[in-house]
Amino acid sequence: MAEPGVHPGMRTTHGVETRQAWLSSLPAIVILSAALTALFWPTVLTLLDAWRDTDNLTYTHGYLIAAMCGWLLVRAGLSIEGPGTPDWLIAVALVLLSLCWLLFYRAGIEVAHQALLPAVAIVAACAAFGLANGRKLSFAFAYLYFAVPVWSVGNEILQSITVFAVRNLLQISAIPAYVTGNIVHIPAGAFEIAGGCSGLHFFIVALAIAAIYGEIHRDSLRVRMQQIALAALLAMASNWIRVYVIIVAGHLTDMQHYLITVDHYYFGWFLFVITMSVFFWLAGRMPARPTEMSEPAAGGAMQPLSWLSGVLIAIIAAGVGPAIDVLAPIRDAVASPSVLPAGAGRWDGPFITQDAWRPVYPGADRSDMGEYRFEGRSVTVFVGQYLQQHQGKELIGFDNSIAGDGAWIDNPRVIGTARGPVTVFDVGGADGHSIVLYYYRIGAARVSS
């Protein structure tokens, strides 16, 4: 018996139209993605560096995330509806976002211009194909955030939670332990729950798994949030168990267990696989509340000229910031032949110094150290000069130290001088005790902090 409304022998053309729409929109998506990658290549390079960092393994899953983004874009192309009218208002917003990228890039705020990259891609898709189609591609671009080092801001929070959880687990199991800060003391030795023990890598990967799980099943936003919360909790619990087991192993074997003497990294991933298996089992039993997916409109395939014009508009708008960076580069300054001042008044110098005080300012374009003498007294002067700044080469950075390696700082205060304020502090180390005065000069401005 024939179905109502369908003539015997007639076949529907919906599947053919959907495939034609997908084949028409896919080149537009590929061209836009490739163009954005090329335009913002300086940011892409910083991401590749993070993904290849074998000393800090937190973001080494980045290549897999990028591959998943590509697959998600191809998959999302099936729901694109034609003819893909570009949105000029969103293109204007894209220009502003591109200029923000330029600001962060030239300021050397790496995490800021990295975080803008997926946002730029989402807005570019909306500008090229219209808001409705851009929203369908937004998850694929936003998924890249799981490979962007913005998550490091939560590392200390996860570290503190891990210390709290492990301390309670040790108390419950009656393991003799004394916790001070993030150091766990047991009779056989001491463990430091350092930043690398926070479980941040497990946490990010778990959230990425939960997000892709909800997307594949087209779950509603409420169900997806439940899945993400479940994955986050399981990832943290997995890390707590990892740290707890390592400490117990050290206690029972007098610090001679394999996990102590050789490696415990892969042990963490073994536990993570188990907890993610639990996630899939529990997530599969959550109430299914799929979102309603709109079907591509009849005849909705993008026309070549239509999608080409939209992609060109988005590329031009997104390329404003990168174009300014290339066409109006910062002029390279020339390092001073000598940054140490000449001796003045009754002070002679500069002389070569044997002072053990060695400030640490990596990446300085020029740095000099010398000694000035007057009637048996001496003062050591250090000057560092930065012509440009970028990540890892900063006047004020995490790796910089005015006191030098292995030195302690005490009693910092600011005092006024005839030429402006300076910061003063006591510094001590293996060579004894000294007093250090310093200030920064940025252009014509002089600051003491």
C-alpha positions, 0 to 999 in steps of 0.5 A: 500500500502506498503511503499517503501523499507519495505516489508509487514509484516517486522518490524524494529529492530531499537527500539530493538537495541536502547533498547539493547544498553541502557540496556547494557550501563546503568550499566556502567554509574551507576557503574561509577557514584557510584564509583566517588561518593565514591571516592570523598565522602569528597567533596560530604559531603560538598555539602550535608552540603550546601544542608541541611543548613537551615540558608542559604537556597541558595543551599537547592535545591541541592537534586532535582538537584542531582535527575535531574542529575540521570534522565538525565544520564539515558536519555542520555544513550539512545544515547550511541553508542558502543562498548565504547572504552576507551580513554587513553589520556583523562585518563591521563588528569583525573589523573592530574585533580584528583591530582588537587582535592587533592591539593584543598582538602588538602589546605581547598579550599572548593569551588575549590574541589567542583567545580572540582567534575562535571568536574572530572565526565565529564572527567571520562565519556570521558575516560571510553566511548570515547570522543563522548559518554562522550560528550553525558553524559556531560550535565547530569554531568554538571547540578550538577553545579547548586547545587555547591556553586560556584554561591556565587561569584556573590551574591554581584553583584546581591545585587548591581543590586537589590539596583539600581533597587529598588531605581529607582522603588521607585523614579518612584512610588514617595515613599519617600525614601533615599538610602545610600549604601544598606540601604533604609530609609523611614519615617516609618523605614529602610530596609537593602537590605542584601546579602540574598536579592540579589535573588541569590537562585531564579537566580540559580533555574531559570537558572537550569529550563531554562537549563533543558528546552532547554535540553528536547527540544534538542534546539540549543545552540543559542536558549538555550542561549536565554532561559537562558538569559530570565530566568535570567532576569525574576528571577532578576525582580521577586526579584526586585518586591519582595523587592519593594513590601515589602518596599511599604508594610512597608511604607503604614502600618507603618512597621506592614504588615505581610510581615514585621512582620512575613515572606516574604520568601514564598512571593518571591517564589510565585512571582517566580512561576508567573515569571517562568510561563511567562518564559514557555509561552515566551520560547514556542514561541521561534523559534524551532531550535533543534539540530541534534541527531545521532542515535545509530549505528547498533549493537552498544550495549556496550559489557560487557568486553568493558565497564567494562575495560573502567569504570575500567580505569576511576575509577583508573585514578580518584582515584589517588588523593583520594588514595594518600589522604588515603594512605599518610595522613597528620600526626597529629601534637600535640598541644603545652602544652602552646602557651604563652611565659614565662615572659622575662627580667623585664616583669612578667607573664603570668597572668590571664587577665581581658582585654575586648579585645577578638580576635575571631579565631574559630576552633583553636586547641589551644589558650591562652590569658595572661597578662604581667606586668612591673612597673604598665604597662601591655600588653595582649597577645593572641596566636592561634595555627592551626595544620591543616586547613579546611573550617570553621577552618582557620588561616585567615577566614571570621569569624576571628577577631583580634580586637574582636566582636563589635570593630573598627579598625583604622590606620593600618600600618606595622613596623619593629622589631628586629624579623621581621615586625608586623602589628599595628593598633588602636582598640576601643570599649566599654572598651576604646582605645588600640593598637594592634600588630600582626603577623602570623607564618606559619611553619618557615615563619613569615608574617605581613599580 
